[in-house]
Amino acid sequence: MERLWPRGISRKSANLNEWNTEIAPSPELRKWFDHKKERFEEFAWRYRLELKEKEGLLNELRQAAKHETVSLLYAAKNPEINHALVLKEVLLKGLQQ
């Protein structure tokens, strides 16, 4: 879930049921991170703090994931440092509890 639509994917071809921007990192955090590798660890920590305030939305995603495929979209160019990785970790951790 990203507040910015991913490059190279049209909304029509994405075939999404929902695009929930509220679970994405805050604009302030996203701008601070600026996709700089050296900031990723701090970004991930700060994003986890933001996600603690969105437990209801996380639980909705966890419930959906039990019955259907949940795709986490991101607009970052680097697949190794982006918010979707942090969100996936948080979602999976909650499913295992």
Secondary structure by P-SEA (a helix, b strand, c coil): ccccccccccccccccccccccccccaaaaaaacccccaaaaaaaaaaaaacccaaaaaaaaaaaacbbbbbbbccccccccaaaaaaaaaaaaaac
